[in-house]
Amino acid sequence: MKMKILHETILTHPQQNIEKYTLENDQGFSVSFLNLGGTITSIMAPDKNGNFENVVLAYENAEQYIENPYYLGALIGRVAGRVPNAELGPYRLEANEGEHHLHGGPHGFHQVFWNVKTVEHEDSAEVILTHFSRDGEGGYPGNLEAQVTYRLDCDNTFTIDYEARSDKNTWLNLTNHAYFNLSADSGRDVLNHSLTMKSDAIAEFDDDSIPTGRWIPAKETPFDLKTGKLLREAAESDHEQINKVGNGFDHLFLFEQSELNQVSVEEQESGRKMVVQTTDPAAVIYMANKMDTDHPLKPGQATGPYAAICIETQRIPESLLIPGLPTHKLAAHEAYRSRTSFTFGLI
């Protein structure tokens, strides 16, 4: 089985050209992404009729990725999620959501031009992305060396390996912010997608979507997904936590802990299924509740609220730390490692 890596320049840029890389297997399944932000722009997956379509949201024009207001497909760091009052211990971070710090701030990893190295194997293809983040960048302590490997195999599994190390005690919580819609170019939203995951609890949020430090048990709530639920059920729920974030999920789910934690998403009409497996202890599930229509997406894709679902696998903010779970604190010279894979198939 032969894998391919394609490469093209899609936009000249004063700082650095925006390059697109595509990993493709011999079945026609492919993943495309940019050196800017490591941003995933396309995952071409077949439906039940064998039609290959893009199952992640993408902007209409390449120039939109320079700002990327939705963080579409981007690597997020140094810390995914919101940091209250843009403060971590004694360190003041850059605020970019009111007084809070969101997804690494205005100059986070989604805005970085990553260095790229390609490697082709007989049964897989990978791209190794590296970035050196200097001490004080964005307000974070420590010189940080980050490496993210994107790998595609012949079984339609796309894997992301995260590795990093800092020379000072710091905070790190890496993820990818791809927006998935398994109905692809149909224009349908994700409310009829079914979501299944073994989660014990969600992090309680205040009115600014800041964790209070308390967990809400998932059992007998709209957050109980062990047997699967249509996303429509969450959108139509009157649960206080769901109302707070725009009538849907935008919450940190704590997995029942195992070596590999799993999330499954299915869409009956297309017949597509995606299984996400991760070594991380939690995932933020976001249903694009607050997405507007101000930034044009590729023709045919759903837009606005519920256009897609994000599955942002990650570690636990310190305010919610449970003994034994990986925190987003990172000790000097300690290795940060996590893996998340996305396997695409049919129901």
For each residue, the residues with C-beta under 8 A, 3 or more apart:
1: 25 26 122 123 154
2: 26 122
3: 23 24 25 26 120 121 122 123 124 125 152 154
4: 22 23 24 25 120 125
5: 21 22 23 24 118 120 125 127
6: 21 22 24
7: 19 20 21 22 118
8: 19 20
9: 12 17 18 19 20
10: 18 19 20 34 62
11: 17 18 62 63
12: 9 17 18
13: 16 17 18 36 66
14:
15: 113
16: 13 35 36 113
17: 9 11 12 13
18: 9 10 11 12 13 34 35 36 62 65 66
19: 7 8 9 10 34 35 116
20: 7 8 9 10 32 33 34 41
21: 5 6 7 32 33 34 35 116 118 127
22: 4 5 6 7 30 31 32 42
23: 3 4 5 30 31 32 125 126 127 150 151 152 158
24: 3 4 5 6 28 29 30 125 152
25: 1 3 4 28 29 30 125 152 153 154 156
26: 1 2 3 154
27: 154 156
28: 24 25 44 46 52
29: 24 25 44 45 46 52 152 156 344
30: 22 23 24 25 42 43 44 152
31: 22 23 40 42 43 44 150 152 158
32: 20 21 22 23 40 41 42 43 44
33: 20 21 38 39 40 41 73 127 150
34: 10 18 19 20 21 37 38 39 41 65
35: 16 18 19 21 38 113 114 115 116 129
36: 13 16 18 39 65 66 111 112 113 114
37: 34 65 68 73 74 75 109 110 111 112 114
38: 33 34 35 74 75 109 114 129 148 150 176
39: 33 34 36 65 68 72 73 74 75 110
40: 31 32 33 43 56 73 74 176 178
41: 20 32 33 34 56 58 65 72 73
42: 22 30 31 32 54 56 58
43: 30 31 32 40 54 55 56 158 178 342 344
44: 28 29 30 31 32 52 53 54 55
45: 29 52 53 55 156 182 184 272 344
46: 28 29 50 51 52 272 346
47: 50 51 53 184 270 271 272 346
48: 270 271 272 346 347
49: 271
50: 46 47
51: 46 47
52: 28 29 44 45 46
53: 44 45 47 184 185
54: 42 43 44 58 184 185 298 301
55: 43 44 45 180 181 182 184 272 274 344
56: 40 41 42 43 72 73 178 179 180 181 308
57: 70 72 73 179 181 297 298 301 302 307 308
58: 41 42 54 72 73 297 298 301
59: 62 64 65 68 72 295 296 297 298
60: 64 296 297 298 299
61: 64 296
62: 10 11 18 59 65
63: 11 66
64: 59 60 61 67 68 295 296
65: 18 34 36 37 39 41 59 62 68 72
66: 13 18 36 63
67: 64
68: 37 39 59 64 65 71 72 74 110 111
69: 295
70: 57 179 291 295
71: 68 74 76 103 110 177
72: 39 41 56 57 58 59 65 68 177 178 179
73: 33 37 39 40 41 56 57 58 176 177 178 179
74: 37 38 39 40 68 71 109 110 176 177
75: 37 38 39 109 110 112 114 129 148 174 175 176 177
76: 71 80 103 104 108 109 110 174 175 176 177 312
77: 80 104 108 109 133 146 172 173 174
78: 104 108 109 133 138 140 144 170 171 172 173 174
79: 83 88 101 103 104 140 171 172 173 328
80: 76 77 103 104 173 174 175 177 284 312 314
81: 102 103 173 252 284 314 317
82: 97 100 101 102 208 209 210
83: 79 86 87 88 93 100 101 102
84: 87 100 208 210
85: 99 100
86: 83 92 93 94 95 99 100 101 105 139
87: 83 84 91 92 93
88: 79 83 91 93 139 140 171
89:
90:
91: 87 88 139 140 141
92: 86 87 139
93: 83 86 87 88 101 105 138 139 140
94: 86 101 105 106 107 138 139
95: 86 98 99 100 101 105
96: 100 101 102 105 106
97: 82 100 101 102
98: 95 208
99: 85 86 95
100: 82 83 84 85 86 95 96 97 208 210
101: 79 82 83 86 93 94 95 96 97 104 105 139
102: 81 82 83 96 97 105
103: 71 76 79 80 81 108 110 177
104: 76 77 78 79 80 101 107 108 109 110 138
105: 86 93 94 95 96 101 102 108 138 139
106: 94 96 111
107: 94 104 111 137 138
108: 76 77 78 103 104 105 111 112 138
109: 37 38 74 75 76 77 78 104 112 131 133 146 174
110: 37 39 68 71 74 75 76 103 104 177
111: 36 37 68 106 107 108
112: 36 37 75 108 109 131 133
113: 15 16 35 36
114: 35 36 37 38 75 129 130 131 148
115: 35 129 130 131
116: 19 21 35 127 128 129
117: 127 128 130
118: 5 7 21 125 126 127 128
119: 125 126 127 128
120: 3 4 5 125
121: 3 124 125 126
122: 1 2 3
123: 1 3 153 154
124: 3 121 151 152 153 154
125: 3 4 5 23 24 25 118 119 120 121 151 152
126: 23 118 119 121 149 150 151 152
127: 5 21 23 33 116 117 118 119 149 150
128: 116 117 118 119 147 148 149
129: 35 38 75 114 115 116 147 148 149 150
130: 114 115 117 145 146 147 148
131: 109 112 114 115 145 146
132: 143 144 145 146
133: 77 78 109 112 137 138 140 143 144 145 146
134: 137 143
135: 141 142 143 167 168
136: 139 140 141
137: 107 133 134 140
138: 78 93 94 104 105 107 108 133
139: 86 88 91 92 93 94 101 105 136
140: 78 79 88 91 93 133 136 137 144 170 171
141: 91 135 136 166 168 169 170
142: 135 166 167 168 169 170 332
143: 132 133 134 135 166 167 168
144: 78 132 133 140 164 165 166 170 172
145: 130 131 132 133 164 165 166
146: 77 109 130 131 132 133 162 163 164 174
147: 128 129 130 162 163 164
148: 38 75 114 128 129 130 160 161 162 163 174
149: 126 127 128 129 159 160 161 163
150: 23 31 33 38 126 127 129 158 159 160
151: 23 124 125 126 158 159 160 161
152: 3 23 24 25 29 30 31 124 125 126 157 158 159
153: 25 123 124 156 157 159
154: 1 3 25 26 27 123 124
155: 343
156: 25 27 29 45 153 343 344 345
157: 152 153 341 342 343 344
158: 23 31 43 150 151 152 341 342 343 344
159: 149 150 151 152 153 339 340 341 342
160: 148 149 150 151 176 339 340 341
161: 148 149 151 337 338 339
162: 146 147 148 174 336 337 338 339 340
163: 146 147 148 149 335 336 337
164: 144 145 146 147 172 174 330 335 336
165: 144 145 333 334 335 336
166: 141 142 143 144 145 169 170 172 330 332 333 334
167: 135 142 143 332 333
168: 135 141 142 143 332
169: 141 142 166 329 330 331 332
170: 78 140 141 142 144 166 329 330 332
171: 78 79 88 140 318 328 329 330
172: 77 78 79 144 164 166 328 330 336
173: 77 78 79 80 81 314 315 317 328
174: 75 76 77 78 80 109 146 148 162 164 314 336 338
175: 75 76 80 284 312 313 314 340
176: 38 40 73 74 75 76 160 312 340
177: 71 72 73 74 75 76 80 103 110 310 312
178: 40 43 56 72 73 310
179: 56 57 70 72 73 288 307 308 309 310
180: 55 56 190 265 274 308 309 310 311
181: 55 56 57 184 188 189 190 193 301 302 307 308 309
182: 45 55 190 193 265 266 267 270 272 273 274
183: 186 188 190 193 267 269 270 272 302
184: 45 47 53 54 55 181 270 272 300 301
185: 53 54 298 299 300 301
186: 183 269 270 300 302
187: 300 301 302
188: 181 183 192 269 302
189: 181 192 302 304 305 306 307
190: 180 181 182 183 193 231 267 287 288 302 306 307 308 309
191: 230 231 232 235 306
192: 188 189 230 231 232 267 268 269
193: 181 182 183 190 230 231 265 266 267 309
194: 228 229 230 231 264 265 266 267 268
195: 225 228 229 230 231 263 264 265 285 309
196: 225 226 227 228 229 263 264 265 266
197: 225 226 253 255 261 262 263 264 283 285
198: 225 226 255 256 261 262
199: 202 218 223 224 225 226 253 254 255 256
200: 217 218 254 255 256
201: 215 216 217 218 223 253 254
202: 199 215 216 218 223 241 251 252 253 254
203: 211 212 214 215 216 251 252 254 317 320
204: 211 212 213 214 215 216 241
205: 208 209 210 211 212 241 244 245 251
206: 209 210 211 212 244
207: 244
208: 82 84 98 100 205
209: 82 205 206 244 245 250
210: 82 84 100 205 206
211: 203 204 205 206 252 317 319 320
212: 203 204 205 206 319
213: 204 319 320
214: 203 204
215: 201 202 203 204 254 320
216: 201 202 203 204 221 223 241
217: 200 201 221
218: 199 200 201 202 221 223 224 225 253
219: 224
220: 224
221: 216 217 218 224 239
222: 229 233 234 237 239 242
223: 199 201 202 216 218 239 241 249 251 253
224: 199 218 219 220 221 229
225: 195 196 197 198 199 218 228 229 253
226: 196 197 198 199
227: 196
228: 194 195 196 225 264 266
229: 194 195 196 222 224 225 233 234
230: 191 192 193 194 195 233
231: 190 191 192 193 194 195 234 235 248 249 287 306 309
232: 191 192 235 236
233: 222 229 230 236 237
234: 222 229 231 237 242 248 249 287
235: 191 231 232 247 248 287 289 306
236: 232 233 247
237: 222 233 234 242 247
238: 242 243
239: 221 222 223 242 243
240: 243 244
241: 202 204 205 216 223 244 245 251
242: 222 234 237 238 239 245 247 248 249
243: 238 239 240 247
244: 205 206 207 209 240 241
245: 205 209 241 242 248 249 250 251 289 290
246: 250 289 290 305
247: 235 236 237 242 243 289 305
248: 231 234 235 242 245 286 287 288 289 305 306
249: 223 231 234 242 245 285 286 287 289 309
250: 209 245 246 284 285 286 287 289 290
251: 202 203 205 223 241 245 284 285
252: 81 202 203 211 282 283 284 314 316 317 320
253: 197 199 201 202 218 223 225 282 283 284 285
254: 199 200 201 202 203 215 281 282 316 322
255: 197 198 199 200 258 261 281 282 283
256: 198 199 200 261
257: 261 281 324 325
258: 255 261
259: 279
260: 277 278 279
261: 197 198 255 256 257 258 277 278 279 280 281 283 313
262: 197 198 275 276 277 278
263: 195 196 197 275 276 278 283 285 311
264: 194 195 196 197 228 273 274 275 276
265: 180 182 193 194 195 196 273 274 276 309 311
266: 182 193 194 196 228 272 273 274 347
267: 182 183 190 192 193 194 270 271 272 273
268: 192 194 271 347
269: 183 186 188 192
270: 47 48 182 183 184 186 267
271: 47 48 49 267 268 346 347
272: 45 46 47 48 55 182 183 184 266 267 344 345 346 347
273: 182 264 265 266 267 344 345 346 347
274: 55 180 182 264 265 266 342 343 344
275: 262 263 264 342 343 345
276: 262 263 264 265 283 311 313 340 341 342 343
277: 260 261 262 340 341 343
278: 260 261 262 263 283 313 338 339 340 341
279: 259 260 261 337 338 339 340
280: 261 283 313 314 315 326 338 340
281: 254 255 257 261 315 316 325 326
282: 252 253 254 255 313 314 315 316 325
283: 197 252 253 255 261 263 276 278 280 311 312 313 314
284: 80 81 175 250 251 252 253 310 311 312 314
285: 195 197 249 250 251 253 263 309 310 311 312
286: 248 249 250 289 309 310 312
287: 190 231 234 235 248 249 250 305 306 308 309
288: 179 190 248 291 304 305 306 307 308 309 310
289: 235 245 246 247 248 249 250 286 305 306
290: 245 246 250 305
291: 70 288 303 304 305 306 307 308
292: 295 304
293: 303 304
294:
295: 59 64 69 70 292
296: 59 60 61 64 303
297: 57 58 59 60 301 303 307
298: 54 57 58 59 60 185 301
299: 60 185
300: 184 185 186 187
301: 54 57 58 181 184 185 187 297 298 307
302: 57 181 183 186 187 188 189 190 306 307 308
303: 291 293 296 297 307
304: 189 288 291 292 293 307
305: 189 246 247 248 287 288 289 290 291
306: 189 190 191 231 235 248 287 288 289 291 302
307: 57 179 181 189 190 288 291 297 301 302 303 304
308: 56 57 179 180 181 190 287 288 291 302
309: 179 180 181 190 193 195 231 249 265 285 286 287 288
310: 177 178 179 180 284 285 286 288
311: 180 263 265 276 283 284 285
312: 76 80 175 176 177 283 284 285 286
313: 175 261 276 278 280 282 283 338 340
314: 80 81 173 174 175 252 280 282 283 284 328
315: 173 280 281 282 325 326 327 328 338
316: 252 254 281 282 320 321 322 325 326 327 328
317: 81 173 203 211 252 320 321 327 328
318: 171 321 327 328 329
319: 211 212 213
320: 203 211 213 215 252 316 317
321: 316 317 318 325 327
322: 254 316 325
323:
324: 257
325: 257 281 282 315 316 321 322
326: 280 281 315 316 338
327: 315 316 317 318 321
328: 79 171 172 173 314 315 316 317 318
329: 169 170 171 318
330: 164 166 169 170 171 172 334 336
331: 169 334
332: 142 166 167 168 169 170
333: 165 166 167
334: 165 166 330 331
335: 163 164 165
336: 162 163 164 165 172 174 330
337: 161 162 163 279
338: 161 162 174 278 279 280 313 315 326
339: 159 160 161 162 278 279
340: 159 160 162 175 176 276 277 278 279 280 313
341: 157 158 159 160 276 277 278
342: 43 157 158 159 274 275 276
343: 155 156 157 158 274 275 276 277
344: 29 43 45 55 156 157 158 272 273 274
345: 156 272 273 275
346: 46 47 48 271 272 273
347: 48 266 268 271 272 273
